[in-house]
Structure formats: C-alpha cells, structure tokens
Amino acid sequence: MYIFTSKKELQKYLATLTSAKTIGFIPTMGALHQGHLQLITESKNQCDISICSIFVNPTQFNNPEDLAKYPNTLKVDLEKLEQLACDIVYTPTVEDLYEKDEQAKSFDFGSLTIGMEGEFRPGHFNGMATIVEKFFNIINPTKAFFGQKDLQQLQIVKALAKQMQSDIQIIGIPTIREENGLAKSSRNELLTTSAKQEATLVYKCLQYCKNNQELAIPTLEKYIQEQFKNNPHFKLEYIDFVSLSTLLPITKWEAKNQNAICIAAYIEGVRLIDNIIL
Ligand code: AMP
C-alpha cells in the first residue's frame, strides 16, 4: 500500500499508471468503520486501483469545536486499509490542498442545498464541494464512492460531477448498520451503551414508514414527531419527506424509489443522521 502525503507525489505516481487502469476513489475523514470499509471493498470490486483519502476538511465545518474534536485514529485506519489491500492512501496536510486563508468556493446546486443539512449546517456543502472538486481534479478517478448515509451529500456530488462536465461516475453505497439497525458512524463511539440502544429509534421510525407507506405523508410525519417527543433523551432536528431528485419536501408519494425520508436528531448531545429511500 502506497501512502502519499502530498498531491505532487500522488500525481507523480498516478502518471506512471497506464491509462487503461480504472481508478476508484473513496474520500473519507478517517476514524474508519465498517461503513467506510464497505466503500473500499466496492471500489476494489469495481476498479483496478483504489485510492482512499483521509483528510479532515476544515472548510466544511461550520463549528470550530466540532473540527477540533474530530477523532484522529490514523495509525489504526492505515492498518484497516492495509488489511483490505487498499492500493493507495492519500493523507494530505491542509497546506497541500489550500492556499493560505483560502475559503470555500460558492457553488449553486439549486434546490439540493436548501433544506436539511443545508439549512442546519450553513456553509457545509460549499466546503464539501470545494474539497471534492479539488480531489477530482487531482486524481481524476474513473469512479468515486460515497455512502447513501449522507444522502444529500451524495446527490450534491452527482450534481458537482455534472457541473464539472466530468466523466467520473458517482457510485452510492447502501448504509452499513449495527446489528440493531443504528447506522454506523464514528459519532456512535461517543454514545453510552444505553444511548446506543435508544438511538435505534431513528431506524425504527424509518422502518415504520417503509412498512406503512399506504398512510399519507403528513400522518407518518406526525407519528414520527410524536415518537421523538415521547423520548426525553432525544431532540429531533428535522424529519423531512423529500423527492429524491430535487430534495424538496413532498406531501404525496412520488414513484417508487423516488422518495427519501431524512432524519437528524441529537441524543446525549451527539448528532445522528439517517435516511431511507422508498
Ligand atoms: P466521512 O469520513 O464521515 O466523511 O465519510 C466518508 C464516506 O463514508 C462518505 O461517503 C459517507 O457517506 C460514507 N459513510 C459513512 N458512514 C457510512 C455507513 N454507515 N454506511 C455506508 N457509508 C458510510
């Protein structure tokens, strides 16, 4: 496994590969868990060479405290990647990717950034798209792999690739979950054992919607809001029923697999997000 800490070294190596080789790219912020590793496995299945980046991107954090306490487990991460036989890891410094005082670019993704994470994490998607665009330009992968757990991010990255007039294929990978249904996340490690169990409420609500799709959307929405109200440990930030293509709210179901239900909620001060496509 090659480890590069500068884009120059990485690009120098990539230039030695024949253009016939397909390249899979998996951007991460480290603290790798089974969800991340699934993206690597998919890339390995679909591409000749897999490149995983580990970079905590400062421009996508609207809260400096959140950035400061982001976990760094590089040594263990590299061991996990080595075990999966990931071909290349790119672990750049901030200076390798940003000029001094460089800010996030301003993008226009239309309706995709209006609600949900766009509303509650202002500036987050400009920062995310800024770094993903940089990575795409440096690596120019054949395919890039993103988790459906961050559904809004996935849809925005697809729009970004289009705006860049790039041929990079954006591949969405289904959410990997704990046995009890809780979506895997590095933030789960911050939860006590009892909160981890209670946190399954998010998944249970999404499953309830799946099993009761004959009910009207406002009825389901009210039901979920009540579930969260009845649990004093939870603070629901949003529950949105949206059209998958526009991410705008819907009150009536669209065609099968064109609807998404997205939830963000705090438990023990830890922010969890999850979604389901119906
Ligand atoms: P992050 O390191 O949090 O930026 O995540 C890196 C990538 O892993 C993103 O594309 C996420 O959507 C994806 N990811 C995170 N958690 C999961 C999960 N539980 N299942 C599948 N993909 C995930």
Boltz pocket constraint, residues with backbone or C-beta under 6 A from the ligand:
constraints:
  - pocket:
      binder: B
      contacts: [[A, 27], [A, 28], [A, 29], [A, 30], [A, 34], [A, 35], [A, 36], [A, 38], [A, 39], [A, 145], [A, 146], [A, 147], [A, 148], [A, 149], [A, 150], [A, 173], [A, 174], [A, 175], [A, 176], [A, 177], [A, 183], [A, 184], [A, 185]]
      max_distance: 6.0
